[in-house]
Amino acid sequence: MQLNITGPSKRSVAVFLAGALVALGVVFGPRAAEHLRPKPAPPAPAPAPAPKPDWFGWRGADTPEAKIVAASMPRLFSAAPSLATARDANDTRPILLYRAWTDLFAGYPPYPAQQIGDCVSFGHAHANDLLQCVEWCLAHPGREPKPPDIQETDTEALYGMAREAGGMLGFQDGCYGSAAVKAMTTMGVVSRRQLGDQGAYSGRRAKTWGRTGAPASVKQIAGKQLLGSAAQVTTWDELVAALHNGNPVTICSNQGFSLQRDSQGFCRAQGRWEHCMFIAGVRFDRPGACIVQSWGMTTPSGPTDLGQPPYSFWADRQVIERILGEGDSWALSKAPHFGASAAARAKRRLPPHWRKAAFVATPAPLLRAA
């Protein structure tokens, strides 16, 4: 059977169909078009700002003064030969000391960026901060510290005392790592909290104390708060042994890097810096070390991995070996404690979750050290 539509009825059906198509277009057309339209690519992350020349403050390890100071400090395996065999060489779990920070606080310390060439004091002071946290976690598992227990080390006082220990007081910025550890072990350190209103970071204060030395009143406080010991680290095996024992390692070298992390949180070796930083972890899936930077909370930029701090990056093992080979890298041990009594020392058996790739931040309140 065939249905024929003619005359007015045909015109009515045509009008009806046209209206229906228009309605469908109005209702579904824009949504369908939006669904099918390719979404714009997300904007590329902004590159980290280029380092300022004024931020480079490592004076090298080849000067006569630096060599004399370095010669007075022991090598790691000479000072602690048992560390050479303390770790199973077939153990490929990462060693992530920076998790001591996230165990104790709600995030990573909000360190300011350098303002002058005082990177050596930043690297060593911040490594001392992490060492305090590591030793607290080992001595007091599950116990939350109060503000007097763990305090941020004052970089300006350490800068002035390190330059004094290395015979570098004067107008030109800079220092070297062996002078910093000599100052920490013989002259001591102070915390920002102990300096009260003067404790906030100031490049001007660093510049002044780097020229004249720290004031006598500050050195008097520091003299009661010595770093227990430091040892030179020159090889990958020594680095791994130090971290496995709970000791952060400061690094001073001419090695530069890109400021953009790759998908695994690594930065490419690139260019030349005269700079000091410190190492807070190692990994073996892609052999490398986690380097903590001092140029602000967002430098470098790009993806992070294994829960690393936002101001850190991983560097490949062969690059790390070049850095250590420059002869100005130091494992820190037995942090000076700024509280009324020293925390109990503990055996260096790291918590299991510091050895795992999976990362879960501990929901603890953030303790401001200063």
N, C-alpha and C positions, 0 to 999 in steps of 0.2 A: 504494500500500500504506500502510495506516495502522497505527501502532504504539500499542497501548493499554497503559497501565501502571496497574495496580490493586493494591489490597491492600498487602501489606508492601513490594512493590517501589516503589510510589508514595511511600510514606512515606520509604523509603531515599533515593530521588532528591531529595525535598524537603529532607531533612536535609543531603544532600551539597551541593545548590545554596545553601542558607542558609549552610553553613560556608564555601563558596567565596566568597560575597559578603562575609562577615565578614572572611575572610582578605584579600580584595582591598581592603577598606576599611582594614584595619589597615596593609597594606603601602603602598598608594598614596594612601589618603585624605588623611592629614596632609601628605604632600609635595605632592599636587595642590592642596590648600587653600592651602598656603604659597606655591606658585607663583602661584596666582591672586590671593592677597591683595595689595592695593596696598601697595607699600613706602612707609614713612613718608618724607616730604620731609626732605632733609638739614637740619640746624639752620642757621639764619641765622648768618652770621659775627657775632661779638661786635663791637659798635661800639667804635671807638677812644675812649679816655678823653677827656673834655672838657679843653681846655687850662686850666691854672690861671692866674688873673689875675697871679700873681707871675712868670709866664714871659714876659709881654709887656714888652719892654725897649727898644723904639725910642722915642726922645724927640722925633721929628719933624724935618722939614727946614726949618721956617719960623722957627726961632729966629735971632736975629742972629748967634749964635756959629756955628750950622750953616751959615748962608749965607756967612759969611766964609770958613770952611774950604772949602766947596764951590767958591767962586769962585776959590780958589787951584789947583784941579785942572782939567785940560783936558777937553773933550768928546772922545769917541772919534774922530769923523771929522775933528776939528781936529788931534788928535795923530797920527793915522795915516790921512790921506786916501786912501791906496791901498786901504784895506780896503773902501771904498764900492763898488769895482768888482771886487774880487778874486773874487767868487762869481758864477756865472751865475744870473741872476734866474729862469731857467726850470728850474733844478735843484730837483727836489722830493724828493730823498733826505733822510732825517732826518740830523741832526747830533747824535751821542750821545757826548759827552765822557765820560760816566760809564763807558763801556766801558774806559777806561784803568784803572779799578780792577779790573775782571774780567780784563783782560789780565795784570795783575801779581800778583793775589792769588786765592785760592780762593773769595772772597766779598767782600761789601762791608764797609768798616770798621765794627766794632762800637761805634759811638759811643754814649756815655751820654746820657741825657736831661738837659736843663737842670734846675737846682735853684733858680735865682734869675732875675732879669730880665737875663741876660747873653746874649741871643739875638744881638746884633750881633757879639760876639766869636765865637760859634759859627758864624754864617753866613760870616764872613770867614776864620776859621781853617780851616774845613772846605773852603771854596773854594780856599784855599792848598794844602791837602793834595791836592785833585784836580789843581790846576795842577802840582804836583810830579810827579804820575804822568803827566799828559799830556806834559810836557816830557821826562820820562825815556823814554817810549815813542817820541817823535819823534826823540830824540837817539840812542837805543840800541835800535832795533827788534830784537825777539827775545831780548834780553838780560835776564836776571832780576836785579833789584836785590837787594842785601844790606841788612839792617836799617839800617846807617848812611846808606845812600843816600837813603832816603825815610822821613821821620819825621813823626809826628803833631804838628801845631802845638798849643802850649799855649794854651787859650782864656783862662785866668785872667790870664796875663801880658799877653795882647793886650787884655783887658778893662781892666786897670789902666792900660796905656799909652794906650789910645784915650781913656779918660776924662780922663787927664792932658792929652793933645793937644787935647781939646775943651773943657778948662776945666770939667770936671764932677766932679772928685773930691769925695767927700762920701758921705752916708748913703743918699741916694735912688738906687735902681738905675736903669740904663738908659744908652744911648749913642745915637749916630747913625752912619750908614755913612761919611760923609765924614771923621769923626774917626778911624774905624778905619783907613781907607786912608792917612790922613795919618800915623798912628802906624806903620803897616807900612812906609811909604816913607821915613820920617825917623828912627824910633826902632828899627824892626826887630821881629823875632819870635824866640821860642825854641821848642824842641820839648819835649814831655813827657819824652823820653829824656834830654835835657840836664839836666833838673831832678831826675833820679834818683828817690829815694823820695818826693819831693814832687810828682812829675809826674802822679799819678793825679788825675782831675777831682774837684774839691771845690767845692761851692757856697759853703762857708764861706771858702775861700781867695779865691774870686772876690769875695765880699763885702768881705773885708778889703783886697785890692789895689785894688778899685774905690773904696774910701774913702781910702786912703793913697797909691795908686800902687804899681807894681811895685817891689820892692827894688832898690837900686842895683846889687847883684851880678848880678841878672837882666838889668837894662837894659844892663849892660856886655857881656854875652853877646849880647843882641839887637842891639846897635849894629853888630855885624859881619855881620848877616844881614838886610839890607834887602830888601823887595819892590822889584823893578826899576822898576815903574811901575803906575799905575792911571788909568783914564779914565772919565768919566761917560757913562752910557748912558741915553738918554731916549726912544728910539724902537724900534719892532720891527726896523727895518732895521739899526740899530746893534747890537741884541742878536744878530741872526743873523750879522752880520759878525764880531762878537767871538767867538762860538762857532765859526764857520767857521775862525777864526784860532787856535783852541785855547785861548781865554781864558774861564774861568768868569766868571759875572756875579753879583754879590751884589745882593739886592733888599731894600729897606726901605720899608714902606708901612703904611697903615691897613687894607688889604684883608684880610678874613677869608674862610675857606672851610669847607665841610662837612668832616668827617673820615672820609667814606665814599667810596671810589673807585667809579666806574662800570665798565662792562665794558671800557672802553678805558684805565682807569687815571686818569681825570680826576676831580677834585673840583670841586664846584659852588661858585662864589663866593657867600659867605654871611656876613653879620655884619661886625664890625669887629675887627681885631687891630691892635696897635701892635707889629709884629714884623719881624724880619730873617731871611731865608733865602737860598738862592742857586740859580741856574739852571745845570743841567748838560746840557741838551739842548734841541733844538727839533725839531718835526715839521711836515709840511705836508699830510699826508692829511686830518687834522683839525688845522688850524693851532693850535699851542699850544706851551708850554714845560714842561720837567720841572723841578719845584721840589723841592729837597732840604730836608727838615725837621729840627728839632733837639729833638723831643719823645719820642725813644725809637725803638727798632728796629721797633715794630709800629704806628706812627702815621704816616699814616692806615691804616685797614683797607680790605679789599676787593681786587678783582682788580688785577693789575699788567699792563703791556704793554711790549713792546719791551725786555724785560730790565731794566726800571728798578729802582733800589734799593728795598728794602721800605719805607724811611722817606721815600719821595718820592711826588709826585703830579703829574699833568699839569694845566695850567690853560689855558683857551682864550685865543686871541690877544687878543681885545678886553679881557679881564681883565688880561693881561700889559701891554698898552699903558697901561691906567689906572695900574698899579703903577709903570711906568717914568716916567710923567708926573709922579709925585710928587717926582722930582728927587733921589733918594738911592740910585741903583743904580750899580754900579761894576764895570768889567771889570778883572781882575787879570792882570798880565803879568810874566814873568821871576821865577819863584819863588825866594826865598832858599833856598839849599841848605845843609843842616845838616852834611854830610860835610866831609872835609878839603879837598876841592877842588870847585869848581862843575862841574856837568855841562856838556858842550858844548851850545851853543844849536843849534837845528835850524830849518830852514825849516818853516813851518806847513802842511805837506801832511798831512792826517789819513789814518790807515790806512783802506783801503776798507771794512773791516767795521764801522767806526764810522759808516758812512753807509748801512747796510743795516738793514731792519726785522727780518730773521731774527736770532735771538740764540742763540749757543752759548757757554756759559761756558768759559773756558780752565782746564784742570785744573792749576793751579799751587798751590804751598803758600801758605797764608795767612801773611803777614808782619805780626806785631804791631809797631806803630810805637813803643809805649811799653814 
